[in-house]
Amino acid sequence: MNLRTKVVALLAGTMVLTSAGIAYAGEPDTARDGILGITPITQVYTYGQQVSAVAIEYGGTVNPRTLDTGTFSVTDTVYNFRFNPIEDLPSTAERTISRVYTNDEPRTRPDQQAVRGRYVIVELDPADGKGNTVIVSKCPTFLCTVKVNPELPTRVVQRKDVHGQPGDGKGRGPVLARATPKQSRPMTEKPFNLLVDDFRYGSFLSGGMVLPYHYHLPKNVQPGRTYPLMVVLPGHGMGWDGDNTGVQIAADIPATAWLQRSWTGTDEDVIVLAPQNQRVGAAAEADLLNKLIDQFVKDHPVDRGRVYGTTVSYGSQLLWQSMATRPDLWTAGLVTGGFQVSAAQATAIAAAEIPVWITHGVNDHLLNISLGRNSRAALESAYAAAGRTPQQIAELVQYTEYGNEAFSQPDYHAAYGPTYEDAAILRWLLDRR
């Protein structure tokens, strides 16, 4: 054995070489892989749920003064079920990091200010269009259903060393985890889904048919007090297919918007009910919906004089039919990008004087603008036949058309987008009695 070989052998016996540095035998290298876990945090924006942040857990309290938006990089899928084929799901790109700070729990802070803790929160810009969580579920016919992806492709790279709090409060502090710029890390923890996780699950059974639903009650329900009920009826693809429970909350904004002042412009507490009908036909679905609402208002503190329906696309068929067959259930409705009301349904709705606001995209590529216009005309004619004045009709039938410029994403069928971004329309609905 030559001298060089002897030296190498001696060193190998006393220390271990690693990609992150040198650790002596018998002394653990706590900085070599100091990330304990990574939690994805999601939020529902106008056009659906996205990964909005990641929470990275370390083995000690992190020094926030050493962090910046270049400490990490995050990649995520470019897939969007509205525009992309499912084959694009594995295609990823870098996310835009908007804020990095520390927290004592794996969730974002509204003030985005660092507090003492072992979690680093990396907030992501939803405007970059990446990190959508809703994917195609099944295509039982030419129409597909969607679900929330159970295996998010979000990945994190730590590009700089992460330091702990220094003992004397000065300097950078000890290294909790060394930079590993060539290591892309997957999510290790269950997602924390803002607002979506606050919904409760229920299942209604009638006549051998099952109707899954999710609902949200105010945090502090006061004894003897009742609350308005918002029934959210989603599009066709969010119907229950046996494998996609809860997607009707995550796929777009109408369910969670009613829990946020930033959307409604009011602090009033609202009960939200989001049924997920199996797609078996509007008449049968509406009948089951009526029975669910009857039972739900018995079981919960609902103000029976304030029960509202809001729809996306296919959900309009359920609301038109339900209002026509059980007008006593409803106070008012909001129909976005929907199907045409029939003459018989319009007559029944007019007889009950149920106010409705209809919105539609001028260039809706799935349901032509004529359907919205015809619904407006049918309701106005029904009211006129019932002897209502033009002024009364104008109050009972509201109508808005949106040009392409109104859509923050170019899905011109998704009229709920510009509708829900207009808090005045949401307040109009809640103000009906």
Secondary structure, DSSP 8 states (H G I E B T S, - for coil): --HHHHHHHHHHHHEEEETTEEEETTS--TTTT-EEEEEEEEEEETTEEEEEEEEEEESS-B-GGG--TTSEEEEEE---TTTS-GGGTT-EEE--EEEEEEESSSS--TT----SSSEEEEEE-GGG---B-EEE---SSSS--EEE-SS---EEEE-S-EEB--TTS-SS--EEE---TT--EE--S--EETTGGG-EEEEEEETTEEEEEEEE--TT--TT--EEEEEEE--GGGS--SS-TTHHHHSSTHHHHTT-HHHHS-----EEEEE---SS-HHHHHHHHHHHHHHHHHHS-EEEEEEEEEEETTHHHHHHHHHHH-GGG-SEEEEES-----HHHHHHHHHHT--EEEEEETT-SSS-HHHHHHHHHHHHHHHHHTT--HHHHHHHEEEEEE-GGG-SSS-TT-THHHHHT-HHHHHHHHH--
